[in-house]
Every structure is written in structure tokens, then in C-alpha cells.
Amino acid sequence: MKILTWNCNGAFRKKFRKVAAEFNADIYVIQECENPVTVKERDFKDWAQNFLWTGDPAHKGLGIFAKNNKITINRLAWDSQDLEHFIACRVNNDFNLLGTWCHGASSPTYAYIGQLWKYLQVHKARLNKSIIAGDFNSNTIWDKRDRKWNHSVVVKELGEYRIESLYHMYFRERQGAENQPTFYLQKNLSKAYHIDYIFASDEFCETLKAVNVGQSDKWLALSDHMPVICEFRTKHGRRQK
């Protein structure tokens, strides 16, 4: 199974073909995408038949898209408590997937990674056999140490539930010392940061086959973010279905 997260920087209906052709993922967690219900383009509607979406306004939100006739995604009734933006779903009745696009949310205190921290205080006990994927808008380098929450605190709390960043595990890099950026501020190559993640519980760590980050020469024309994709195999060496 392949799972991809990407902040598409809007107009996903015009960009889905490239990311689908390049990676052929089973599940796409897409930030800043439009609600497929509101889109007129027939080819995008045909591709985006199996999806969940949340956001405001309708042209820019968080979507989870899965392959038709192969993957089932059923939304879970996890209260978002007006935090922005989260979609929790059950995949193939086998594991939980939490898609996220961490917003400022007009919060003077709990912006960006603070949104995820607050969400986890309510729901982290439910994250057994789970994957968390999305744009966290955060990195350890921006920790504010006088807060009870920051990026490092979130990573530590997830670790207590045996949930790890697959990129950091696969490449053996420390949080805050990433060699592969996922975001270029203002599309400037000199303003490179790692703020997009796929975290997973230890069942997935054991079956992880590969982690890839899109390269700027291929993706920067489409978005200031790079796709991040993880591929898993079964314990017997076959790809998961």
C-alpha cells in the first residue's frame, strides 16, 4: 500500500494527474484542495469518487482520496472541536488514518502545531494501529520552550503511543535536522523547511518499504510543498492490498 500527503497549493483538479501518474498511490491526503462536489471538470470527478473532505471555503480544504473499488475509507465520528483541519477515517476496516492540515485557525495561543496538540489530547488514546499524515506547518526548530506544547512535545507524546515519523526512522535523521525539505517558503530554494509528515504506529514501521520526498525541480512549479509518500509491504514480503 502507498500513502501520500501533499499540500497542492490549490487547484488540485488541475494537478491530480501528475501526482497520480508519478506515484500511483492507494491513498492521497491532500491539503489546500477544493471540494470535489463543487468541481465541474468531469475527469477530476471520475478520479475523485472515493473521497472525504472538510474545509471552509469550498475551494480550499483537506481531502482524503482513495482508489476506487480497492480501498474503503469510512469517516470516524471523532469530534474536531472546531480545530482546523482534521479528518479521521477507518481504512479497509483495518486501521485508522488521521489526515491533517494544521492551521493558524485564528487562535492566539494554539496555532498550527497547537491545533494538533489539542486534537491529540482528546483522541490520542484511539490511535492504536494508526497513520497520521499531513501538513503540520511545524518543525522542532521553531519550538517555544516556555510552552507546554510545541513540535517536540507532540513528537514525544506520539512516541509514548509507539507512533513515529516514518521519514525520520527510514533516513535515520533527527527532528529538526532533516536533509530533505518538504516546503519552500515563497517557492524560494534558500528558504527550505521540513513541515510535512507521515507518522505511523509500530505495525507500519515493521512493514515500511520506502519513503520518498518529491524534488523541487519536479514539483515547485505546482506547489511550494513537496509530496511525501510511504510504501508498505506485508510481513511476508508482498505489498499490502
TORTOR-461455 format. One record per residue (C-alpha): x, y, z; residue in three letters. Coordinates in steps of 0.001 Angstrom, whole numbers, plus 524288, in hexadecimal, padded with zeros to 5 digits. Layout:
<recs>
XYZALA
...
</recs>
This chain:
<recs>
800008000080000MET
804A480DB47FCB6LYS
8004C819A780481ILE
803918276E8001ALEU
801E6834C08064ATHR
803238416F7FEACTRP
7FF4584F8B8007AASN
7FBB5852267F24FCYS
7FAEA8610D7F3DDASN
7ED418614F7EE13GLY
7E6C585D097E14EALA
7E8E184E897E3ADPHE
7DF7F84BCB7D85EARG
7EA48850A47CF4ELYS
7F55A849667D61DLYS
7F00A83C177D9F2PHE
7F44F835867CD46ARG
802C5838347CFB4LYS
80326833877DDB3VAL
7FAEE827817DA69ALA
8036C824097CEB4ALA
81014826367D621GLU
80CDB81E9E7E27APHE
8009D816627DFE8ASN
7FD3C816F67EE5CALA
7F20D80F977F494ASP
7EE9981AF37FD95ILE
7F129829807FBB9TYR
7F0478332080713VAL
7EF7C8405680051ILE
7EFBA84DC08069CGLN
7EABD85A5E8005CGLU
7E221852C57F6EACYS
7D46D856177F26AGLU
7C84D84E567F604ASN
7C5F9844ED7EA9EPRO
7B75B847057EC11VAL
7B900854FF7E753THR
7C1E2851CC7DBC1VAL
7BCB7851737CDCELYS
7C81384A507C757GLU
7C32B83CAC7C425ARG
7D082835FA7C3F5ASP
7D35D83AA77D1BBPHE
7C5EF836747D677LYS
7C813829027D06DASP
7D51C827B67D75ATRP
7D03782D487E443ALA
7C49A824717E6A3GLN
7C9AF81E5E7F32EASN
7CCBF829D07FC0APHE
7CAA183105808D7LEU
7CC0683FC6809E6TRP
7CB2F84ACC813B4THR
7CDDB85948812C5GLY
7C8ED8670F811C6ASP
7C79786C9D807A7PRO
7C4A6861BE7FDFCALA
7D01B864BD7F514HIS
7DAB68627A7FF40LYS
7DA358579580944GLY
7DF3C84A2780D1ELEU
7DBEB83E158052BGLY
7DEA982F88805F9ILE
7DDA3828767F8F1PHE
7DE58819A97F774ALA
7DEC08109D7EBD1LYS
7D14780CDF7E6E9ASN
7CCFD7FEC37E8FDASN
7D9597FBC27F0B8LYS
7D9B0803CD7FD33ILE
7CE80806D480679THR
7CF318132F80EAFILE
7C4A08153D818D1ASN
7C470821E982073ARG
7C5AA8204782F25LEU
7BD578288C8382AALA
7C8CC82ECA83F39TRP
7C4EC83C50843ACASP
7CE118467183DC0SER
7C99285092847B9GLN
7CAE585B4783D61ASP
7D96B8585E83BE5LEU
7DE9E859E682E0EGLU
7DF648511F8266CHIS
7DE0C8429C82974PHE
7D7BD836B08232AILE
7D7DD829C282A77ALA
7D3E081DB6822D8CYS
7D45780EF482336ARG
7DB9F808C6817D3VAL
7D74C7FB67812FDASN
7D1DC7F928820A2ASN
7E0077F6888246AASP
7E67F802FE82969PHE
7E3D38113382C84ASN
7E8B881C4382405LEU
7E92E82A368290FLEU
7EB028345581E77GLY
7EEBF841EB822C5THR
7F15B84FA181DF0TRP
7F5798574F829F5CYS
7F0688653382916HIS
7F2BE871AF83056GLY
7E410870DB832AAALA
7E3DA87EEE83781SER
7E886879B184489SER
7F116882D684C98PRO
7F65A8774385446THR
7F4A286A3F84D58TYR
7F83F86D0083F29ALA
7FDD7862CA835D1TYR
80429857E683DD4ILE
7FBDB85C8884939GLY
7EFD38583E841A1GLN
7F54B84A7684087LEU
7F97284A5A84ED2TRP
7EBBB84DEB8532FLYS
7E5D7843AA84A27TYR
7EECF8394684FBALEU
7EAE283C7D85DB3GLN
7DD39837D985A32VAL
7E00282CB6850C4HIS
7EDBB8273A85268LYS
7E8EE81B6285A0BALA
7E19F8175F84DB2ARG
7EDDE817278455FLEU
7F11C808CC8467EASN
7F53C803908391CLYS
7F490810E8832DESER
7FAEA819AE828DAILE
7FB538288F82A0CILE
7FE7182FCE81D7AALA
7FE7283DF581996GLY
803BF84BAC819CDASP
8071884E7582803PHE
80C6D85C07824E1ASN
8167C8593482F60SER
8243D854E583283ASN
82C4E8534D83ED2THR
834AB85EEF83AD2ILE
82933867D183E3FTRP
826AB8623884BC7ASP
822FE86C63855F1LYS
828008667186259ARG
81FA786E7186B92ASP
8138F867668665CARG
80E4785A9586B5ELYS
80C4B856BB85D2DTRP
81512857F985144ASN
8199484F4C84619HIS
822BD8475384EA4SER
8181B8452E858C6VAL
80EE783FF884E49VAL
81978836C784933VAL
81C1D8320A85710LYS
80DB382FCC85A0CGLU
80BE48281984D7ALEU
817F482039850F0GLY
811AC81C7885DD2GLU
80726815E785587TYR
811B480F8B84D07ARG
80EDB8187384194ILE
81ABB81D8683A37GLU
81E1B8260F82E93SER
820FB81CA982380LEU
829E88263781C89TYR
832AC827A58287EHIS
832CB8191C82B27MET
835B98157A81CFETYR
8407B81F7D81AB4PHE
8459381F0B828BBARG
844CE82DAD82A40GLU
841598359E83642ARG
835A383E8C8373BGLN
83A4284BFB83343GLY
8460A846B482BB9ALA
83F3B8422A81F5CGLU
84719841B2812C5ASN
83B3984187809D1GLN
8322E84D6780A3DPRO
823A684BFD80813THR
820BE85A9C8073DPHE
826E58665280097TYR
821D28731C80602LEU
81D8387BE17FACCGLN
82306871397F1E0LYS
83092875FB7F574ASN
83AD186B267F56ALEU
8426D8721E8000ESER
836B3871C280951LYS
835528631480A9AALA
82EB285C2281605TYR
8296284ECA819AAHIS
81B4A8505181E4BILE
813A384513817F0ASP
81354837D481E7ATYR
80E3D829F381EB2ILE
80E318241582C51PHE
80A2C8160082EB7ALA
808DB80C1983992SER
812D38014183ADEASP
80B1B7F7838329DGLU
80DE580028826E3PHE
81BF7802C282AC7CYS
81E4A7F423829D2GLU
818E37F36581BF5THR
81E5E8002181691LEU
824627FE1780925LYS
8281C80BCE804CFALA
8269781A468079BVAL
827EA824737FCE6ASN
82757833477FC9AVAL
8248783A3C7EFD6GLY
82F638426B7EA04GLN
82E73850FB7E7E1SER
831D3850547D969ASP
825B38480F7D715LYS
81BD884DEE7E07ETRP
81F0885C0E7E37ELEU
817E2860CB7D75BALA
80B6B85AC77DCEBLEU
80CB885D6D7EB77SER
81581862E27F60BASP
81462855857FCA7HIS
81A3F848997F850MET
812A683BC27F89CPRO
816958320380321VAL
8137D823B780081ILE
815178172E80849CYS
813E18096C80304GLU
811207FD7B80B61PHE
812807EED580946ARG
80CB87E384810BATHR
8151B7DC2C81A6ELYS
816177D1668102FHIS
81C517DA9E8066AGLY
810747DD1B7FDE0ARG
80B107EAAE7FC22ARG
7FF557ED7A804ACGLN
7F2347EDA17FDD5LYS
</recs>
